[in-house]
Amino acid sequence: MIINHLRNYLLVLTFSCFAFTSFSQNEEGALPTDSIPEHVKLYEKAVKLVDSAKYKEAIPMLKKIIKTKPDYWQAFNKLAFVQIQQKDYKDAEKNLIKSEQILPQNFETLKLKGINFFLNNKFKDSKGAFDSAVVVALEEKIDDAELHFYRAQLMFKGKGYKDAIGACDAALEINPKYQEALSLKGEIRFLMKEYNYAVKELTEAIKLCKAEKPDYNAYKIRAKSKFELKDFKGAITDWSVYIEAFPKEEEALISRAASKINLNDNTGAIADLDAAITINKNNAVSYCYRGVAKGGNKAFSEGIKDLDQAIKLKFDYGTAYVNRAAIKMAIKDKQGACDDLAKADGLGNELALQMLEKHCKGMH
């Protein structure tokens, strides 16, 4: 039972597209249309507009209900929901306080308070609201996937990764097709270095996305996971999807280039790194990788120039010294290579020490 998840996580709380639960006031034995109060009819119309994301049209209706029926807490909650969508967290908080004054300890109000605080980066307040929502859910035997998902995000923010995984699992037990929960779980798996699990869960999350609304962050994290698993071809495929949407993201271009270098597609890597350097001329990593790619294409002189620039930008860049040493070895500049390896070794580069022992005995 999910209720057990709530009980288990109540004491261990640590500190994309969001799907909010609609508030329904339908009860068994619906009243004839003529008997339904006007404010209820208006509220139902407003709910339909909100569900269709027609927030501007819904707001006047909700405000009219509140004016004519000031104890109708449902309207305060729904208006707060709309304001959260519009990132008007301050007014949303005011309306939730009013709702809570009318009906204290209401589950939906507490959950919305937690979400509103979370999105406004008030994590301590968010935790308090979610804790209270958990208590009410236990008492009323409410299973709510969205509550678990937001609690998972809160734990994720606080780097409580194992607890966040558990909260994601609780959400997915209620709704196995909860795309955002799968995506978040995959990202947490990546940070925990559980790359196979990350790829599996991110793949499921990507499959659940509508074609017109891809989860680009899922592609990004899956690309990084595949790279760690040495699935460089798969990483390139995912980075390509991501870069098509964000062609000027420097990190993505550098990362795809790194995968291409590992597949000896040095020319393709150079193209990506040229683009990255156009975006940012002061990133030593781009010059380092491009120097390696040029060296791989036997453009040794050009490769050394790029590595010189990488070291100029970052004087303690041990990896750049090692890569420059490799090119110098290729052009038979053994002394220059060993000098670079000695510098890299002094910077704590482990590979440099191995290469020094192998190629430079007696020279340093």
C-alpha positions in Angstrom: 0.0 0.0 0.0 1.2 3.5 -0.8 0.0 4.6 2.6 2.9 2.6 4.0 5.3 4.7 1.9 3.9 7.8 3.4 4.3 6.5 6.9 7.9 5.4 6.1 8.9 8.7 4.6 7.3 11.0 7.1 10.3 10.8 9.4 13.1 10.7 6.8 12.2 13.8 4.7 15.4 15.7 3.8 15.5 18.5 2.4 9.6 20.0 -16.1 6.1 19.8 -16.8 4.1 19.6 -13.6 0.7 17.9 -13.5 -1.5 19.2 -10.8 -4.5 17.3 -9.5 -7.9 18.9 -10.4 -10.1 19.5 -7.5 -13.5 17.9 -7.8 -16.5 18.5 -5.7 -18.7 16.0 -7.3 -20.4 13.8 -4.8 -22.4 10.6 -5.2 -26.0 11.2 -6.0 -25.5 14.3 -8.2 -28.2 17.0 -7.8 -30.5 17.8 -10.7 -29.1 20.7 -12.8 -31.9 23.1 -11.5 -30.8 22.4 -7.9 -27.2 23.1 -8.4 -26.2 26.5 -6.9 -25.0 29.2 -9.3 -21.6 29.4 -7.7 -21.1 25.7 -8.2 -22.1 25.9 -11.9 -19.7 28.8 -12.4 -16.9 26.9 -10.6 -17.4 23.8 -12.8 -17.1 26.1 -15.9 -13.9 27.6 -14.4 -12.5 24.2 -13.7 -13.0 23.2 -17.4 -11.2 26.3 -18.5 -8.3 25.7 -16.1 -8.0 22.1 -17.3 -7.7 23.5 -20.8 -5.0 25.9 -19.6 -7.3 28.9 -20.3 -6.2 30.6 -17.2 -7.0 34.2 -18.2 -10.6 33.3 -18.9 -10.9 31.3 -15.6 -9.6 33.9 -13.3 -12.5 36.4 -13.4 -14.9 33.5 -12.8 -13.0 32.3 -9.8 -12.8 35.8 -8.4 -16.5 36.3 -8.9 -17.2 33.1 -6.9 -15.0 34.2 -4.1 -16.8 37.6 -4.0 -20.2 36.1 -3.9 -19.3 33.0 -1.8 -16.3 34.0 0.4 -16.3 30.7 2.3 -16.0 28.6 -0.9 -12.5 27.2 -0.3 -12.4 25.3 -3.5 -12.3 28.5 -5.5 -9.4 29.8 -3.4 -7.5 26.6 -4.1 -8.3 26.7 -7.8 -7.3 30.3 -8.1 -4.0 29.6 -6.2 -3.4 26.7 -8.7 -3.8 29.1 -11.6 -1.5 31.6 -10.0 1.2 28.9 -9.4 1.0 28.2 -13.2 1.6 31.9 -13.8 4.5 31.9 -11.3 2.6 34.3 -9.1 3.7 32.5 -5.9 3.0 35.4 -3.6 -0.7 35.7 -4.5 -1.1 32.0 -4.6 0.2 31.8 -1.0 -2.4 34.4 0.1 -5.2 32.5 -1.4 -4.1 29.2 0.1 -3.9 30.8 3.5 -7.5 32.0 3.0 -8.5 28.5 2.0 -6.9 27.0 5.0 -8.7 29.5 7.3 -12.0 28.2 5.9 -11.1 24.5 6.0 -8.0 23.7 8.1 -5.9 20.6 7.4 -7.3 20.0 3.9 -5.1 17.7 2.0 -5.3 19.5 -1.4 -4.6 22.8 0.3 -1.6 21.5 2.1 -0.3 19.8 -1.0 -0.7 23.0 -3.1 1.1 25.0 -0.3 4.0 22.5 -0.5 4.2 22.8 -4.3 3.9 26.6 -4.2 6.7 26.9 -1.6 8.9 24.4 -3.5 8.6 26.3 -6.8 9.4 29.5 -5.0 12.5 27.9 -3.5 11.2 28.0 0.1 12.2 24.5 0.7 11.9 24.5 4.5 8.3 25.8 4.3 7.7 23.3 1.5 8.8 20.4 3.7 6.5 21.5 6.5 3.5 21.7 4.2 4.3 18.3 2.7 4.8 16.7 6.1 1.3 18.0 7.1 -0.1 16.6 3.9 1.4 13.2 4.6 -0.3 13.2 8.1 -3.7 14.0 6.5 -3.2 11.5 3.8 -2.5 8.8 6.3 -5.5 9.7 8.4 -7.8 9.8 5.3 -6.2 7.0 3.4 -5.3 9.1 0.4 -2.9 7.8 -2.2 -1.6 10.7 -4.3 1.2 10.2 -6.8 1.8 14.0 -7.2 2.6 14.4 -3.5 5.2 11.7 -3.7 6.7 13.2 -6.8 7.1 16.6 -5.3 8.5 15.1 -2.1 11.0 13.3 -4.3 12.0 16.6 -5.9 12.5 18.2 -2.4 14.7 15.3 -1.3 16.6 15.5 -4.6 17.3 19.2 -3.9 18.6 18.2 -0.5 20.8 15.4 -2.1 18.8 12.8 -0.2 19.1 10.6 -3.2 18.0 7.2 -1.7 15.0 8.7 -0.1 14.1 10.5 -3.4 14.3 7.2 -5.2 11.9 5.7 -2.7 9.5 8.6 -3.1 9.6 8.2 -6.9 8.9 4.6 -6.6 5.9 5.4 -4.4 4.6 7.8 -7.1 5.2 5.2 -9.8 3.4 2.5 -7.8 0.2 4.6 -8.0 0.8 5.8 -11.6 3.3 3.6 -13.5 3.2 6.0 -16.4 4.2 9.1 -14.4 6.7 10.4 -16.9 8.2 13.1 -14.7 8.8 10.7 -11.9 10.6 8.2 -14.2 12.7 11.1 -15.6 13.7 12.3 -12.1 14.5 8.8 -11.0 16.8 8.3 -14.0 18.6 11.6 -13.2 19.1 10.5 -9.6 20.4 7.1 -10.7 22.9 9.0 -12.9 24.1 11.1 -9.9 24.4 7.9 -7.9 26.6 6.5 -10.7 24.1 3.7 -11.4 24.3 4.3 -15.1 22.6 1.1 -16.4 19.5 1.9 -14.3 19.7 5.5 -15.4 19.5 4.5 -19.0 16.7 2.1 -18.4 14.5 4.6 -16.5 15.3 7.5 -18.8 14.4 5.4 -21.8 11.0 4.6 -20.3 10.5 8.3 -19.5 11.4 9.3 -23.1 8.9 6.7 -24.5 6.1 8.2 -22.5 6.6 11.7 -23.8 4.4 13.0 -26.6 6.3 13.4 -29.9 5.6 17.2 -29.9 6.9 17.6 -26.3 10.2 15.7 -25.9 11.9 15.6 -22.5 15.2 17.1 -23.6 16.6 16.8 -20.1 16.1 13.1 -20.2 18.0 12.9 -23.5 20.8 14.9 -21.9 21.2 12.8 -18.8 20.8 9.6 -20.8 23.6 10.8 -23.2 25.9 11.3 -20.1 25.0 7.9 -18.8 25.7 6.2 -22.1 29.1 8.0 -22.2 30.0 6.6 -18.8 29.0 3.1 -20.1 31.2 3.7 -23.2 28.2 3.6 -25.5 29.6 6.5 -27.4 27.4 6.0 -30.5 24.3 6.0 -28.3 25.6 9.1 -26.5 26.1 10.9 -29.8 22.5 10.0 -30.9 21.1 11.5 -27.7 23.2 14.6 -27.8 22.2 15.1 -31.4 18.5 15.2 -30.4 19.3 17.6 -27.6 21.5 19.9 -29.8 18.9 20.1 -32.4 16.7 21.8 -29.8 19.5 23.8 -28.1 22.2 24.4 -30.8 24.1 26.9 -28.8 24.5 24.9 -25.6 28.3 24.7 -25.1 28.3 21.7 -22.8 26.3 19.6 -25.2 28.6 20.4 -28.1 31.7 19.6 -26.1 30.2 16.4 -24.8 29.2 15.2 -28.2 32.7 16.0 -29.4 34.2 13.9 -26.6 32.1 10.9 -27.8 33.1 11.5 -31.4 36.8 11.5 -30.3 36.3 8.1 -28.7 35.0 6.8 -32.0 37.9 8.3 -33.9 35.5 10.8 -35.7 38.0 13.6 -35.1 36.7 15.7 -38.0 33.2 15.6 -36.5 34.6 16.4 -33.1 36.5 19.4 -34.5 33.3 20.8 -36.0 31.5 20.6 -32.7 34.4 22.2 -30.8 34.7 25.0 -33.4 31.0 25.7 -32.6 31.6 25.6 -28.9 34.6 27.9 -29.1 32.5 30.4 -31.2 30.1 30.4 -28.2 32.8 30.7 -25.6 36.4 31.5 -26.5 37.6 31.2 -22.9 36.8 27.5 -22.1 40.1 25.6 -21.8 38.3 22.2 -22.2 37.2 23.1 -25.8 40.8 23.8 -26.8 42.1 20.7 -25.1 39.6 18.4 -26.8 40.1 20.1 -30.2 43.8 19.7 -29.8 43.4 16.0 -29.2 41.1 15.7 -32.2 43.6 17.6 -34.4 46.3 15.4 -33.1 44.2 12.4 -34.0 44.0 13.7 -37.5 47.8 14.1 -37.5 47.5 17.9 -37.7 50.1 18.0 -35.0 51.2 21.6 -35.2 47.6 22.8 -35.0 46.9 20.4 -32.2 49.8 21.8 -30.1 48.5 25.3 -30.7 45.1 24.4 -29.2 46.7 22.7 -26.3 49.0 25.7 -25.7 45.8 27.8 -25.6 44.2 25.4 -23.2 47.1 25.7 -20.8 47.3 29.5 -21.2 43.6 29.6 -20.1 44.1 27.1 -17.3 47.7 26.9 -16.1 47.1 23.9 -13.8 45.3 21.8 -16.5 47.1 18.5 -16.1 45.1 16.7 -18.8 46.2 19.3 -21.4 49.8 18.8 -20.5 49.4 15.0 -20.9 47.7 15.4 -24.3 50.3 17.9 -25.5 53.0 15.4 -24.4 51.3 12.7 -26.5 51.5 14.9 -29.6 55.1 15.8 -28.9 55.9 12.1 -28.6 54.3 11.5 -32.0 56.5 14.2 -33.5 59.6 12.7 -31.7 60.0 15.7 -29.3 60.8 13.4 -26.4 62.3 16.0 -24.2 59.4 18.4 -24.7 57.0 15.5 -24.0 58.7 14.5 -20.8 58.8 18.1 -19.6 55.0 18.2 -20.1 54.5 14.9 -18.3 56.6 16.1 -15.4 54.4 19.2 -15.1 51.3 17.1 -15.2 52.7 14.7 -12.6 53.4 17.7 -10.4 49.7 18.6 -10.8 48.6 15.2 -9.6 47.7 13.6 -12.9 47.9 9.8 -12.4 48.3 9.0 -16.1 51.3 11.4 -16.3 53.2 9.4 -13.7 52.6 6.1 -15.6 53.8 7.7 -18.9 56.9 9.2 -17.1 57.9 5.8 -15.8 57.4 4.2 -19.2 58.9 6.8 -21.5 61.1 9.2 -19.5 63.3 7.2 -17.1 66.4 9.0 -16.2 65.3 12.2 -17.8 63.6 13.7 -14.7 
